Each structure stands twice: as C-alpha cells, then as structure tokens.
C-alpha cells in the first residue's frame, strides 16, 4: 500500500473518509494562507 493508500481504503468508514478529506482541504487552505502571508511580508 502506498503512503497515501489510506485515502481510498474501502475499509475505512465513510465518515472517517469525509473527515480525512476535510482535513486535507483545510491543510491546503492553510498552506495557501501561509504562502500569501509570506508574499505579503516580503512585499512590505
């Protein structure tokens, strides 16, 4: 199984998969905000 094989593991309950998907989305959004904050600080 690949490192991210859990993402499509049919044995995980659907609620767990939904929570994992939400976690990934929030992590991506946080990374975007961090990048924007860094860019803004560099422009100042």
Rosetta blueprint (number, residue, H / E / L):
1 X L
2 X L
3 X L
4 X L
5 X H
6 X H
7 X H
8 X H
9 X L
10 X L
11 X L
12 X L
13 X L
14 X H
15 X H
16 X H
17 X H
18 X H
19 X H
20 X H
21 X H
22 X H
23 X H
24 X H
25 X H
26 X H
27 X H
28 X H
29 X H
30 X H
31 X H
32 X H
33 X H
34 X H
35 X H
36 X H
37 X H
38 X H
39 X H
40 X H
41 X H
42 X H
43 X H
44 X L
